Amino acid sequence: MTPTKAGFRLGIYVFKDAKVLDFAAPYGVFSVARRFDPELDVFLVAEALRLIQTQAGFTVLPNYDFNDRPDLDAFLIPGGPGTRQEMHNTNLHAYVSALPQDCLLTSVCTGSWIYGSMGLLDGIAATNRKAPDRLEASNLGMVPIDRLQQIAPSCRVSRARVVDAGRIVTAGGIASGMELGFHLLRRAGYPESFIDEVARVMEYKTAYDHYRVDLQTS
């Protein structure tokens, strides 16, 4: 096992009403992968260093705030009801815009709305959640993937579970953070045998074997 980039660091953004599984799933993948390579790192980043109440009252304390500017190889924005406010968070937009060009910009579920609102998805492929909740399926709402097309009309919206468009990698679906976590290990240079072993230890190998092919690269 010789990763392309030793010490790959994933920073996961947390904010009010972020969907818990959106950020916990990729965090869990990296936490298990660290058993095999302790140089991997994953941590939470927030606008301010204070307790953050994510969805359903699940409260987390971030490791860093925007002013800390930790070194990152990938930055992940989860989805959740709070993304509607984060689409207009100019501090977040400025933070993302200031990240080095070699830092991957990634998202789970409606997190891609934020990149879309910043114009970062224009002309490239991206995805979002395809299964609506009851309100989204009614005449009062909109399926998240359709909303992405409305936010970013120039985006080539895909229905793949994970879409790798180069610097920007998006995942569609609340639990798709698992596959995004595995794909980020791949982007870091780890071989499929390493990823398979992480999935096996997580007792997720059968599901991953099904989903691993649901990947679009462009």
Residue pairs with C-beta under 8 A, 6 or more apart in sequence:
1 36
1 37
1 190
1 191
1 193
1 194
2 189
3 37
3 188
3 189
3 190
4 188
4 189
5 73
5 188
5 189
6 39
7 39
7 40
7 41
8 39
8 40
8 41
8 73
8 74
8 184
8 185
8 188
9 40
9 41
9 42
9 43
9 70
9 71
9 72
9 73
9 74
10 26
10 30
10 40
10 41
10 42
10 43
10 72
10 73
10 74
10 75
10 76
10 184
11 42
11 43
11 44
11 45
11 64
11 70
11 72
11 74
11 75
11 76
12 23
12 26
12 27
12 42
12 43
12 44
12 45
12 75
12 76
12 78
13 23
13 44
13 45
13 46
13 75
13 76
13 77
13 78
13 92
14 23
14 44
14 45
14 46
14 52
14 54
14 60
14 62
14 78
15 46
15 47
15 52
15 54
15 82
15 85
15 86
15 89
15 92
16 52
16 53
16 54
16 82
16 85
17 53
17 54
17 55
17 80
17 81
17 82
17 85
18 52
18 54
18 55
18 78
18 79
18 80
18 82
18 83
19 54
19 55
19 78
19 79
19 80
19 81
19 108
19 109
19 110
19 174
20 54
20 55
20 56
20 58
21 174
21 175
21 177
22 78
22 79
22 80
22 108
22 109
22 111
22 174
22 177
23 44
23 54
23 76
23 78
23 108
23 177
24 177
25 108
25 175
25 176
25 177
25 178
25 180
25 181
26 42
26 76
26 108
26 177
26 178
26 180
26 181
26 184
27 42
27 44
27 181
28 178
28 181
28 202
29 177
29 178
29 181
29 182
29 184
29 185
29 198
29 202
30 40
30 41
30 42
30 181
30 184
30 185
31 42
32 198
32 201
32 202
33 40
33 181
33 185
33 190
33 194
33 198
34 40
34 41
34 42
35 201
36 194
36 197
36 198
37 190
37 194
40 188
43 62
43 63
43 64
43 70
44 60
44 61
44 62
44 63
44 64
45 62
45 63
45 64
45 65
45 66
45 68
45 70
45 75
46 52
46 62
46 64
46 65
46 66
47 65
47 66
47 89
47 91
47 92
47 95
48 65
48 66
49 62
49 64
49 65
49 68
50 61
51 59
51 60
51 61
52 59
52 60
52 61
52 62
53 59
54 60
54 80
54 82
55 80
55 81
55 82
63 70
64 70
66 91
66 92
66 95
69 98
72 99
72 100
72 103
73 102
73 103
73 104
73 188
74 103
74 104
74 105
74 106
74 169
74 184
74 187
75 96
75 99
75 103
75 104
75 105
75 106
76 106
76 107
76 108
76 111
76 180
77 83
77 86
77 105
77 106
77 107
77 108
77 111
77 112
77 114
77 115
78 107
78 108
78 109
78 111
78 177
79 107
79 108
79 109
79 110
79 111
79 112
79 113
79 128
79 129
79 144
79 174
80 109
80 110
83 110
83 111
83 113
83 114
84 113
86 92
86 114
87 113
87 114
87 117
87 151
88 117
92 114
93 114
93 118
96 105
96 114
96 115
96 118
96 120
97 118
99 105
101 167
103 167
104 167
104 168
104 169
104 184
104 187
105 115
105 120
105 167
105 168
105 169
106 168
106 169
106 170
106 171
106 180
106 184
107 114
107 115
107 169
107 170
107 171
108 170
108 171
108 174
108 176
108 177
108 180
109 128
109 129
109 144
109 171
109 172
109 173
109 174
109 176
109 177
110 128
110 129
110 144
110 147
110 148
111 170
112 121
112 126
112 127
112 128
112 148
112 170
112 172
113 128
113 144
113 147
113 148
113 151
115 121
115 126
115 152
115 168
115 170
116 126
116 148
116 151
116 152
116 155
117 151
117 152
119 152
120 168
121 148
121 152
121 154
121 155
121 168
122 152
122 154
122 155
123 154
123 155
123 156
124 155
124 156
124 165
124 166
124 168
124 218
125 155
125 156
125 157
125 158
125 163
125 165
125 216
125 218
126 148
126 152
126 155
126 156
126 157
126 158
126 163
126 165
126 168
126 170
127 145
127 148
127 157
127 158
127 159
127 160
127 161
127 162
127 163
127 170
127 171
127 172
127 216
128 144
128 145
128 147
128 148
128 157
128 170
128 172
129 143
129 144
129 145
129 172
129 173
129 174
130 143
130 144
130 145
130 159
130 172
130 173
131 173
132 141
132 142
132 143
132 144
133 141
135 141
136 142
136 143
136 144
137 143
142 150
145 157
145 159
145 172
148 155
148 157
149 155
149 157
156 218
158 216
159 172
160 172
160 214
160 215
160 216
161 171
161 172
161 173
161 176
161 179
161 211
161 214
161 215
162 169
162 170
162 171
162 172
162 176
162 179
162 180
162 183
162 214
162 215
162 216
163 169
163 170
163 171
163 172
163 215
163 216
163 217
163 218
164 183
164 187
164 215
164 216
164 217
164 218
165 217
165 218
166 218
169 180
169 183
169 184
169 187
171 177
171 179
171 180
171 183
178 204
178 207
178 208
178 211
179 208
179 211
179 212
179 214
179 215
182 195
182 198
182 199
182 208
182 212
183 215
185 194
185 195
185 198
186 192
186 195
195 208
196 205
196 208
199 205
199 208
